[in-house]
Amino acid sequence: MKIAKSPVELLEALKEHELALANLYEVYADAFPECRDFWADLSKDELQHANWIDALYARVKNSDEDFVAERFRVEPIKHSIKYVKQQAARASEPDFTLINALSTALQLEKALIENKYFEVFAGDSAQTQRTLALLADCTRAHHDKLRKVWQQNGGG
């Protein structure tokens, strides 16, 4: 496994992705007031994830035990951020429905799991391993929560 040449750029992109998701879920909370609490909770979680990435970066910067692995390029993350922002803009279109929002969010959370975005960090620090496991678990929990609500609203 290679160590990333530019860990700051990669970590900033991951953080920006979490913040874009938080914003998307806030937009959905405004667009679907009947589900405001559901979307607001997801948004709050994404903000927490961004904070965890900040903390991981601080540990990586100050530790010999942890490092940023060069698992994937930053460009796909930036592309995903752009897509998330486009979806936030789409929420204001008159034909946009709750099932559209749920489907989009479900797809985004699934992509995070499948692409293993949080495996960018590596190392022996127990604290880092706990944080990474928590990020992965929270993403799976979001996916499961979204899938349940998606199914309740006619998806699948």
C-alpha positions as CSV (number, residue, x, y, z in Angstrom):
1,M,0.0,0.0,0.0
2,K,1.4,3.4,-1.0
3,I,1.3,6.4,1.2
4,A,-0.6,9.3,-0.4
5,K,1.6,12.0,-1.8
6,S,-1.0,14.7,-1.0
7,P,-2.9,13.5,2.1
8,V,-4.3,17.0,2.8
9,E,-6.1,17.2,-0.6
10,L,-7.6,13.7,-0.1
11,L,-8.7,14.3,3.5
12,E,-10.1,17.7,2.6
13,A,-12.1,16.1,-0.3
14,L,-13.5,13.4,2.1
15,K,-14.4,16.1,4.6
16,E,-16.0,18.2,1.8
17,H,-18.0,15.2,0.7
18,E,-19.4,14.7,4.2
19,L,-20.3,18.4,4.4
20,A,-22.0,18.2,1.0
21,L,-24.1,15.2,2.2
22,A,-25.0,17.2,5.4
23,N,-26.2,20.1,3.2
24,L,-28.1,17.7,0.9
25,Y,-30.0,16.2,3.8
26,E,-30.8,19.7,5.2
27,V,-32.2,20.6,1.7
28,Y,-34.3,17.5,1.9
29,A,-35.4,18.4,5.4
30,D,-36.7,21.7,4.1
31,A,-38.3,20.1,1.0
32,F,-40.1,17.5,3.0
33,P,-41.2,19.0,6.3
34,E,-43.2,15.8,7.1
35,C,-39.8,14.0,7.4
36,R,-37.8,17.0,8.8
37,D,-36.5,15.1,11.8
38,F,-35.4,12.1,9.7
39,W,-33.3,14.3,7.3
40,A,-32.0,16.6,10.1
41,D,-30.7,13.6,12.0
42,L,-28.8,12.3,8.9
43,S,-27.4,15.8,8.3
44,K,-26.2,16.1,11.9
45,D,-24.5,12.7,11.6
46,E,-22.7,13.8,8.4
47,L,-21.4,17.0,10.2
48,Q,-20.1,14.7,12.9
49,H,-18.4,12.5,10.3
50,A,-16.6,15.6,8.9
51,N,-15.4,16.4,12.5
52,W,-14.1,12.9,12.8
53,I,-12.2,13.2,9.6
54,D,-10.6,16.4,11.0
55,A,-9.6,14.6,14.1
56,L,-8.2,11.7,12.0
57,Y,-6.2,14.2,10.0
58,A,-4.7,15.7,13.2
59,R,-3.7,12.3,14.4
60,V,-2.2,11.3,11.0
61,K,-0.2,14.6,11.0
62,N,1.2,14.1,14.5
63,S,1.7,10.3,14.6
64,D,4.1,7.8,13.2
65,E,1.4,5.0,13.7
66,D,-1.1,6.3,11.2
67,F,-0.9,7.4,7.6
68,V,-3.1,8.1,4.6
69,A,-3.1,5.3,2.1
70,E,-3.2,6.0,-1.6
71,R,-6.1,3.7,-2.3
72,F,-7.9,5.9,-4.8
73,R,-7.6,9.2,-6.5
74,V,-9.2,12.4,-5.3
75,E,-10.9,13.1,-8.6
76,P,-13.8,10.5,-8.1
77,I,-14.5,12.1,-4.6
78,K,-14.6,15.6,-6.2
79,H,-16.9,14.2,-8.9
80,S,-19.2,12.8,-6.2
81,I,-19.2,16.1,-4.4
82,K,-20.3,17.8,-7.6
83,Y,-23.1,15.2,-8.0
84,V,-24.3,15.7,-4.4
85,K,-24.5,19.5,-5.0
86,Q,-26.4,18.9,-8.2
87,Q,-28.9,16.7,-6.3
88,A,-29.4,19.4,-3.7
89,A,-30.3,21.9,-6.5
90,R,-32.6,19.3,-8.1
91,A,-34.7,19.1,-4.8
92,S,-36.4,22.4,-5.7
93,E,-37.8,21.1,-9.0
94,P,-41.6,20.8,-9.0
95,D,-41.5,17.1,-9.9
96,F,-39.0,16.1,-7.2
97,T,-40.6,13.7,-4.7
98,L,-39.7,12.1,-1.4
99,I,-39.0,8.8,-3.1
100,N,-36.5,10.6,-5.4
101,A,-34.8,12.1,-2.3
102,L,-34.7,8.7,-0.6
103,S,-33.4,6.9,-3.7
104,T,-30.6,9.5,-4.2
105,A,-29.6,9.3,-0.5
106,L,-29.7,5.5,-0.5
107,Q,-27.5,5.4,-3.7
108,L,-25.0,7.9,-2.2
109,E,-24.6,6.0,1.1
110,K,-24.3,2.7,-0.8
111,A,-21.5,4.1,-2.9
112,L,-19.6,5.2,0.2
113,I,-19.9,1.6,1.5
114,E,-19.0,-0.1,-1.8
115,N,-16.1,2.2,-2.6
116,K,-14.8,1.9,1.0
117,Y,-14.1,5.6,1.2
118,F,-13.0,5.4,4.8
119,E,-10.3,2.9,4.1
120,V,-8.1,5.7,3.0
121,F,-6.6,5.7,6.5
122,A,-4.3,3.0,7.8
123,G,-2.1,2.3,10.7
124,D,-1.8,0.7,14.1
125,S,-3.4,3.4,16.3
126,A,-6.3,1.8,18.2
127,Q,-8.0,5.2,18.3
128,T,-7.8,5.5,14.5
129,Q,-9.1,2.0,14.0
130,R,-12.1,2.8,16.3
131,T,-12.9,6.0,14.5
132,L,-12.7,4.2,11.1
133,A,-14.9,1.4,12.3
134,L,-17.4,4.0,13.6
135,L,-17.5,5.9,10.3
136,A,-18.1,2.6,8.4
137,D,-20.8,1.5,10.9
138,C,-22.5,4.9,10.8
139,T,-22.6,4.8,7.0
140,R,-24.1,1.3,7.1
141,A,-26.6,2.5,9.6
142,H,-27.6,5.4,7.3
143,H,-28.0,3.0,4.4
144,D,-30.2,0.7,6.5
145,K,-32.3,3.6,7.8
146,L,-32.7,5.0,4.4
147,R,-33.6,1.6,2.9
148,K,-36.3,1.1,5.5
149,V,-37.9,4.5,4.9
150,W,-37.5,4.0,1.1
151,Q,-39.4,0.7,1.3
152,Q,-42.1,2.3,3.5
153,N,-42.6,4.9,0.8
154,G,-43.0,2.6,-2.1
155,G,-39.4,2.0,-3.1
156,G,-38.4,-1.4,-4.3
